[in-house]
Amino acid sequence: MSSASASGAATERALPIQKITEKYGRNPDKPADADVAKRVFHLAAGRTVLQYHHGEGRLTAGSLVFHKDGPAQAVQVDPLAPKPQARQLLEIYKSLQAAEKEVLQHVRDSEWEGREIGRMRINQEQTITLEAPYYDITRIQVM
């Protein structure tokens, strides 16, 4: 058995998670360069990618790539938009680290819940009792 989750349930045979992807719909109240379309946590590679929505009339979308071992990379579509400052990038990175832990815990909790549902179903299937014997029911239906 490996470590216990936050809910106190032991995790058994937890498979390693390589990547978690979250997709979001377009919020018209935000500019496209600030509205996240996809958030990808590459857990094995130690990298997080934020992809923003396409702006109106744009073929490409902006993105931010954060590496745990190195600097962040920003791709901006609008050349006139101000570049993100190091302090802003650090705040975004810290919030993404917290979000990564939360999402990972949610995935582990969902795995545990699925295993518990499977166990309950097996137990219920093994304890099936008939109120009347099958042969009596079929004999009544034939008559």
VEXKOLFI-636943 format. One line per 2 residues: number of its first residue (from 1); their letters; for each residue x, y, z of N, C-alpha, C. Coordinates in Angstrom, 3 decimals, always signed. Example, Ala and Ser with C-alpha at 12.3 -4.5 7.8 and 13.67 -1.06 7.14 Angstrom:
2
1) as) +13.190,-5.690,+7.800,+12.300,-4.500,+7.800,+13.200,-3.300,+7.800 ~ +12.850,-2.250,+7.080,+13.670,-1.060,+7.140,+12.900,+0.030,+7.870
***
This chain:
143
1) ms) +0.834,-1.183,+0.000,+0.000,+0.000,+0.000,+0.880,+1.249,+0.000 ~ +0.448,+2.242,-0.737,+1.185,+3.493,-0.749,+0.543,+4.485,+0.201
3) sa) +0.909,+5.755,+0.064,+0.464,+6.765,+1.020,-1.045,+6.963,+0.990 ~ -1.569,+7.557,+2.057,-3.004,+7.792,+2.177,-3.374,+9.133,+1.555
5) sa) -4.587,+9.217,+1.026,-5.054,+10.473,+0.438,-5.573,+11.394,+1.527 ~ -5.963,+12.601,+1.143,-6.422,+13.596,+2.105,-7.692,+13.141,+2.824
7) sg) -8.500,+12.307,+2.167,-9.732,+11.852,+2.795,-9.475,+10.702,+3.762 ~ -8.228,+10.269,+3.865,-7.890,+9.240,+4.829,-7.958,+7.839,+4.256
9) aa) -8.394,+7.669,+3.040,-8.482,+6.352,+2.434,-7.138,+5.984,+1.828 ~ -6.746,+4.747,+2.018,-5.456,+4.300,+1.487,-5.564,+4.092,-0.017
11) te) -4.550,+4.517,-0.730,-4.508,+4.354,-2.174,-3.741,+3.069,-2.468 ~ -4.373,+2.173,-3.201,-3.692,+0.936,-3.535,-3.435,+0.889,-5.027
13) ra) -2.251,+0.504,-5.386,-1.833,+0.388,-6.781,-2.137,+1.650,-7.573 ~ -1.754,+2.797,-7.053,-1.998,+4.060,-7.755,-1.088,+4.132,-8.977
15) lp) -1.688,+4.286,-10.129,-0.932,+4.386,-11.366,-0.319,+5.775,-11.481 ~ +0.858,+5.878,-12.049,+1.452,+7.208,-12.216,+0.661,+8.005,-13.258
17) iq) +0.433,+9.258,-12.954,-0.303,+10.134,-13.867,+0.721,+10.930,-14.663 ~ +0.651,+10.848,-15.974,+1.594,+11.526,-16.851,+1.157,+12.954,-17.154
19) ki) -0.153,+13.120,-17.423,-0.643,+14.417,-17.890,-2.095,+14.589,-17.478 ~ -2.436,+15.818,-17.067,-3.821,+16.173,-16.753,-4.159,+17.397,-17.593
21) te) -5.273,+17.333,-18.309,-5.696,+18.440,-19.166,-7.066,+18.930,-18.725 ~ -7.187,+20.244,-18.589,-8.471,+20.877,-18.298,-8.787,+21.837,-19.434
23) ky) -10.023,+21.783,-19.937,-10.436,+22.666,-21.038,-11.565,+23.562,-20.550 ~ -11.525,+24.816,-20.991,-12.508,+25.809,-20.562,-13.168,+26.456,-21.768
25) gr) -14.414,+26.841,-21.592,-15.146,+27.552,-22.627,-14.759,+29.022,-22.644 ~ -15.146,+29.685,-23.686,-14.808,+31.104,-23.871,-15.688,+31.972,-22.984
27) np) -15.073,+32.891,-22.244,-15.777,+33.873,-21.426,-15.749,+35.202,-22.188 ~ -16.878,+35.658,-22.715,-16.869,+36.888,-23.525,-16.559,+38.146,-22.713
29) dk) -16.633,+38.074,-21.387,-16.334,+39.241,-20.553,-14.833,+39.515,-20.451 ~ -14.003,+38.531,-20.784,-12.546,+38.677,-20.710,-11.966,+38.815,-22.110
31) pa) -10.838,+39.511,-22.223,-10.156,+39.506,-23.530,-9.582,+38.112,-23.805 ~ -9.468,+37.757,-25.067,-9.012,+36.415,-25.439,-7.606,+36.123,-24.909
33) da) -6.766,+37.148,-24.804,-5.397,+36.940,-24.317,-5.346,+36.644,-22.826 ~ -6.450,+36.856,-22.104,-6.482,+36.600,-20.665,-7.432,+35.467,-20.303
35) dv) -8.109,+34.900,-21.299,-9.094,+33.846,-21.067,-8.478,+32.493,-21.394 ~ -8.250,+31.681,-20.376,-7.577,+30.393,-20.549,-8.508,+29.407,-21.248
37) ak) -8.017,+28.792,-22.324,-8.773,+27.780,-23.066,-8.418,+26.378,-22.588 ~ -7.136,+26.161,-22.300,-6.686,+24.828,-21.909,-5.537,+24.971,-20.912
39) rv) -5.599,+24.144,-19.873,-4.538,+24.108,-18.865,-4.035,+22.675,-18.812 ~ -2.762,+22.476,-19.143,-2.191,+21.137,-19.231,-1.054,+21.011,-18.226
41) fh) -1.177,+20.026,-17.339,-0.125,+19.728,-16.375,+0.613,+18.486,-16.862 ~ +1.836,+18.659,-17.333,+2.683,+17.531,-17.725,+3.469,+17.138,-16.487
43) la) +2.917,+16.214,-15.708,+3.503,+15.877,-14.418,+4.855,+15.193,-14.556 ~ +4.975,+14.300,-15.506,+6.231,+13.567,-15.676,+7.344,+14.485,-16.175
45) ag) +7.009,+15.444,-17.017,+8.016,+16.339,-17.591,+8.280,+17.557,-16.709 ~ +7.434,+17.790,-15.694,+7.620,+18.946,-14.831,+7.329,+20.258,-15.542
47) rt) +6.253,+20.283,-16.308,+5.932,+21.443,-17.129,+4.433,+21.701,-17.074 ~ +4.055,+22.967,-17.112,+2.647,+23.361,-17.154,+2.441,+24.319,-18.319
49) vl) +1.395,+24.079,-19.109,+1.120,+24.893,-20.287,-0.262,+25.524,-20.136 ~ -0.320,+26.823,-20.319,-1.582,+27.556,-20.381,-1.785,+27.997,-21.815
51) qy) -2.878,+27.601,-22.432,-3.192,+28.041,-23.786,-4.435,+28.914,-23.698 ~ -4.359,+30.078,-24.316,-5.458,+31.026,-24.262,-6.351,+30.871,-25.492
53) hh) -7.531,+31.457,-25.427,-8.480,+31.395,-26.546,-7.986,+32.252,-27.709 ~ -8.482,+31.930,-28.886,-8.187,+32.714,-30.080,-8.977,+34.013,-30.030
55) ge) -8.317,+35.096,-30.338,-9.010,+36.380,-30.430,-9.808,+36.456,-31.716 ~ -10.686,+37.417,-31.784,-11.519,+37.561,-32.979,-10.639,+37.948,-34.163
57) gr) -10.729,+37.175,-35.230,-9.928,+37.431,-36.415,-8.487,+36.953,-36.302 ~ -8.166,+36.177,-35.286,-6.788,+35.681,-35.081,-6.707,+34.201,-35.448
59) lt) -5.595,+33.824,-36.049,-5.364,+32.420,-36.393,-4.619,+31.680,-35.292 ~ -3.862,+32.411,-34.510,-3.086,+31.797,-33.438,-3.548,+32.335,-32.092
61) ag) -3.190,+31.612,-31.054,-3.561,+32.011,-29.694,-2.302,+32.092,-28.848 ~ -2.378,+32.885,-27.813,-1.242,+33.025,-26.910,-1.116,+31.828,-25.990
63) sl) +0.062,+31.689,-25.389,+0.286,+30.597,-24.448,+1.397,+30.967,-23.479 ~ +1.398,+30.278,-22.360,+2.458,+30.391,-21.363,+2.915,+28.986,-21.032
65) vf) +4.223,+28.784,-20.971,+4.785,+27.487,-20.620,+5.683,+27.691,-19.409 ~ +5.380,+26.975,-18.337,+6.169,+27.054,-17.113,+6.915,+25.739,-16.921
67) hk) +8.221,+25.836,-16.714,+9.055,+24.669,-16.429,+9.447,+24.722,-14.965 ~ +9.447,+23.589,-14.296,+9.846,+23.572,-12.887,+11.334,+23.852,-12.723
69) dg) +12.111,+23.561,-13.759,+13.563,+23.731,-13.661,+14.090,+24.984,-14.352 ~ +13.222,+25.736,-14.996,+13.743,+26.861,-15.761,+12.751,+28.000,-15.879
71) pa) +13.072,+28.952,-16.740,+12.215,+30.131,-16.891,+10.935,+29.822,-17.675 ~ +9.991,+30.734,-17.550,+8.723,+30.599,-18.271,+8.878,+31.130,-19.693
73) qa) +8.092,+30.579,-20.608,+8.085,+31.036,-21.991,+6.695,+31.575,-22.299 ~ +6.633,+32.780,-22.828,+5.352,+33.393,-23.165,+5.274,+33.614,-24.666
75) vq) +4.142,+33.223,-25.250,+3.866,+33.484,-26.659,+2.671,+34.413,-26.698 ~ +2.895,+35.623,-27.227,+1.816,+36.594,-27.326,+1.465,+36.826,-28.781
77) vd) +0.184,+36.873,-29.058,-0.285,+37.068,-30.417,-0.256,+38.546,-30.776 ~ -0.654,+39.374,-29.830,-0.724,+40.814,-30.063,+0.648,+41.436,-29.795
79) pl) +1.339,+41.941,-30.814,+2.670,+42.501,-30.595,+2.644,+43.803,-29.788 ~ +1.503,+44.448,-29.719,+1.403,+45.695,-28.970,+1.018,+45.481,-27.507
81) ap) +0.637,+44.289,-27.152,+0.254,+44.001,-25.766,+1.501,+44.023,-24.881 ~ +1.349,+44.503,-23.633,+2.517,+44.520,-22.740,+2.948,+43.101,-22.377
83) kp) +4.250,+42.902,-22.308,+4.782,+41.579,-21.944,+4.556,+41.352,-20.452 ~ +4.256,+40.115,-20.062,+4.046,+39.849,-18.635,+5.342,+40.042,-17.854
85) qa) +5.205,+40.676,-16.698,+6.370,+40.920,-15.857,+6.709,+39.659,-15.083 ~ +7.946,+39.599,-14.599,+8.414,+38.423,-13.860,+7.564,+38.189,-12.616
87) rq) +7.133,+39.253,-11.972,+6.309,+39.113,-10.775,+4.951,+38.499,-11.110 ~ +4.353,+38.924,-12.216,+3.074,+38.352,-12.648,+3.230,+36.868,-12.979
89) ll) +4.311,+36.542,-13.675,+4.559,+35.144,-14.031,+4.753,+34.285,-12.786 ~ +5.432,+34.828,-11.774,+5.651,+34.088,-10.530,+4.323,+33.845,-9.817
91) ei) +3.441,+34.840,-9.799,+2.124,+34.670,-9.175,+1.306,+33.616,-9.912 ~ +1.343,+33.659,-11.232,+0.620,+32.662,-12.029,+1.187,+31.277,-11.763
93) yk) +2.517,+31.175,-11.705,+3.162,+29.882,-11.475,+2.786,+29.314,-10.109 ~ +2.775,+30.151,-9.085,+2.410,+29.678,-7.742,+0.957,+29.215,-7.709
95) sl) +0.072,+29.954,-8.369,-1.331,+29.538,-8.393,-1.492,+28.229,-9.174 ~ -0.684,+28.051,-10.220,-0.740,+26.798,-10.990,-0.215,+25.617,-10.179
97) qa) +0.793,+25.845,-9.352,+1.294,+24.769,-8.501,+0.214,+24.310,-7.526 ~ -0.486,+25.270,-6.921,-1.573,+24.922,-6.008,-2.692,+24.205,-6.756
99) ae) -3.028,+24.688,-7.945,-4.078,+24.064,-8.755,-3.677,+22.645,-9.154 ~ -2.398,+22.437,-9.454,-1.921,+21.104,-9.834,-2.126,+20.116,-8.693
101) ke) -1.796,+20.520,-7.478,-1.990,+19.637,-6.323,-3.471,+19.321,-6.121 ~ -4.306,+20.341,-6.276,-5.742,+20.161,-6.097,-6.319,+19.221,-7.151
103) vl) -5.929,+19.408,-8.394,-6.433,+18.571,-9.482,-5.939,+17.136,-9.326 ~ -4.694,+16.971,-8.942,-4.141,+15.632,-8.743,-4.879,+14.905,-7.621
105) qh) -5.176,+15.624,-6.546,-5.932,+15.019,-5.448,-7.337,+14.652,-5.896 ~ -7.950,+15.492,-6.720,-9.284,+15.198,-7.234,-9.269,+13.932,-8.100
107) vr) -8.238,+13.774,-8.912,-8.118,+12.576,-9.748,-7.953,+11.334,-8.878 ~ -7.101,+11.434,-7.849,-6.888,+10.285,-6.952,-8.176,+9.936,-6.201
109) ds) -8.922,+10.963,-5.767,-10.190,+10.704,-5.087,-11.184,+10.031,-6.023 ~ -11.201,+10.439,-7.287,-12.097,+9.824,-8.272,-11.705,+8.371,-8.522
111) ew) -10.402,+8.092,-8.559,-9.947,+6.706,-8.715,-10.427,+5.860,-7.552 ~ -10.270,+6.384,-6.338,-10.683,+5.649,-5.154,-12.183,+5.396,-5.172
113) eg) -12.957,+6.424,-5.550,-14.407,+6.292,-5.602,-14.815,+5.230,-6.617 ~ -14.149,+5.194,-7.761,-14.443,+4.179,-8.771,-14.150,+2.770,-8.273
115) re) -13.030,+2.619,-7.562,-12.699,+1.304,-7.000,-13.728,+0.889,-5.949 ~ -14.175,+1.829,-5.118,-15.173,+1.516,-4.095,-16.507,+1.115,-4.727
117) ig) -16.910,+1.786,-5.788,-18.145,+1.424,-6.483,-18.022,+0.017,-7.051 ~ -16.859,-0.299,-7.618,-16.627,-1.649,-8.146,-16.702,-2.703,-7.056
119) rm) -16.095,-2.417,-5.903,-16.138,-3.374,-4.788,-17.572,-3.577,-4.293 ~ -18.316,-2.489,-4.159,-19.698,-2.599,-3.692,-20.533,-3.407,-4.682
121) ri) -20.302,-3.195,-5.951,-21.070,-3.916,-6.976,-20.766,-5.412,-6.921 ~ -19.491,-5.755,-6.736,-19.125,-7.173,-6.636,-19.780,-7.795,-5.417
123) nq) -19.750,-7.092,-4.292,-20.383,-7.613,-3.077,-21.883,-7.784,-3.261 ~ -22.537,-6.838,-3.898,-23.973,-6.941,-4.121,-24.313,-8.087,-5.059
125) eq) -23.497,-8.301,-6.073,-23.757,-9.386,-7.017,-23.549,-10.751,-6.370 ~ -22.652,-10.829,-5.392,-22.393,-12.108,-4.733,-23.451,-12.442,-3.688
127) ti) -24.186,-11.466,-3.227,-25.179,-11.717,-2.178,-26.609,-11.608,-2.695 ~ -26.837,-11.970,-3.928,-28.183,-11.927,-4.499,-28.970,-13.114,-3.952
129) tl) -30.155,-12.830,-3.432,-31.050,-13.899,-2.959,-32.392,-13.735,-3.654 ~ -32.936,-14.847,-4.107,-34.230,-14.832,-4.776,-35.338,-14.960,-3.745
131) ea) -36.414,-14.202,-3.932,-37.550,-14.284,-3.018,-38.333,-15.575,-3.249 ~ -38.382,-16.003,-4.485,-39.034,-17.271,-4.828,-38.075,-18.020,-5.745
133) py) -38.027,-19.333,-5.644,-37.129,-20.089,-6.528,-37.466,-19.861,-8.000 ~ -36.431,-19.839,-8.812,-36.564,-19.557,-10.247,-37.503,-20.554,-10.928
135) yd) -37.373,-21.828,-10.585,-38.187,-22.845,-11.237,-39.662,-22.693,-10.895 ~ -39.984,-22.233,-9.684,-41.389,-21.995,-9.331,-41.956,-20.848,-10.162
137) it) -41.199,-19.804,-10.373,-41.673,-18.661,-11.135,-41.926,-19.060,-12.586 ~ -41.005,-19.804,-13.192,-41.178,-20.221,-14.593,-42.357,-21.203,-14.732
139) ri) -42.573,-22.065,-13.733,-43.689,-23.011,-13.788,-45.024,-22.261,-13.735 ~ -45.096,-21.203,-12.935,-46.320,-20.409,-12.834,-46.586,-19.675,-14.142
141) qv) -45.543,-19.162,-14.791,-45.697,-18.430,-16.031,-46.133,-19.335,-17.169 ~ -45.719,-20.608,-17.165,-46.080,-21.538,-18.222,-47.558,-21.912,-18.119
143) m) -48.086,-21.997,-16.945,-49.489,-22.397,-16.753,-50.448,-21.355,-17.168
***
